[in-house]
Amino acid sequence: MSIFPEQFLWGGATAANQIEGAYLEDGKGLSVADVFPGGPHRLALINAPQFDWAINRGKYDYPNQRGIDFYHYYATDIALLAEMGFKCYRFSIAWSRIFPNGDDATPNEAGLAFYDRVIDECLKYGIQPVVTMSHYEMPLHLVTVYGGWKNRQLIDFFENYARTILTRYADRVRYWMTFNEINAALHFPAMSQGLPKRPGASGMRAIYQAWHNQFVAAARATALGHALREDLQIGCMILYATTYAYDANPVNQLMALQEDQAFNYFCSDVQVRGAYPSYTAAMMARGGVAFETLAITAEDLATLRANPADYIGFSYYMSRTLSNQWIEMASGNLASGVHNPFLQDSDWGWPIDPTGLRIALNALNDRYQKPVFIVENGLGAVDHPTPDHVVADDYRISYLKAHIHALASALQDGVQAIGYTPWGCIDLVSASTGQMSKRYGFIYVALDDLGKGSGRRDRKASFEWYKRVIASNGEVL
Ligand code: BG6
């Protein structure tokens, strides 16, 4: 008997801006991701206060405009996912394919028809689509003309978008998520809020206001979804990095607690509990922001209360370790800490910590008493295909195996988990660097960082391994 429930959703995850390409095809408008330059300095560039959201081809390359051309290869790509036995496939809908400017009066039918085809292709193989409404790809026009999510008008635009896609696909899609890694805006507001990173209290105020507007927008989308179909599941989605204090120094323990509140829990506390948590005012005050000065109406608070998220979707790649002493820094997924002497790092310096996943699952499920869904996990690594296209990615298998073991232990701990969708199940453009060479997939895509290559797809060793994992419902690892 497997530890995993019979209906457990094994699958994989991607995002439109990182795979589709065809960035202006069939009426699609520009999204923020289309103007993010590629390269190791991407995050520093988009976080610079002078980042101007303009395309400068003389200076930069724009890998998200190309993706892996899933827009044209979706049928053969989904066939490969089906060959692995996927029970579900998490992908996102590009808002700018449906409403090219975000504020358009009518949706773009060609964009809607594309996702009809993707969904139907999944269903053909019995794969449940799991759809993210907004994954780092808001229409650029909403940034350049409206100033991003700190502008309240975006709530109505998003509601309109959510209504359009829910109405169109709710008969075929049961699992949804509103904003990908909504909490990551704390450090990188450009990606999901369309805001430049500004130092000091005014920068933090904009982020908190933008979050509030997103919370209300997500709650309205949840209301719409439930009205359309009672059993629809609309989750929130957070980036969770299990947080440790470096040592037993109470100062470091308090630091870890406060960082947990500020980064890991604040957004999901609001979205799952339907109310701002007790620590809100104190937390905001530490950043120089007075909670009572945010534009929040009584109606907003009622909307949040009435429409909590159905489940907690989260990404987990690594843990973080915090200290008030200067210790060698570690790298990380849109957040970092100091080097943890008990952990090894990935090629990109992210601490590898499967036990941290068991802790995360227990912490989230127990905190909210709602199901959890690991919607991203994986190892970004450089692959070396042989001339005859063999990729022996044992390092990836070891990483995933250890994390699935941790997930199985969490299930035995009593955690209620819906599914597991490793990130970048097919190689795609990295969110933080725009590189193709940072690969997560079971399927190798022959493209380099500048988009050169045949684009051919090859099964890696991890492909056969994951196929067996799914076939045995997690028994054979
Ligand atoms: C998450 C994002 O932060 O991590 C994905 O939701 C992203 O979009 C993934 O690709 C891995 O990060 P990266 O920077 O290695 O692509």
Boltz pocket constraint, residues with backbone or C-beta under 6 A from the ligand:
constraints:
  - pocket:
      binder: B
      contacts: [[A, 15], [A, 18], [A, 136], [A, 180], [A, 181], [A, 239], [A, 315], [A, 333], [A, 334], [A, 376], [A, 380], [A, 423], [A, 429], [A, 430], [A, 431], [A, 432], [A, 433], [A, 438]]
      max_distance: 6.0
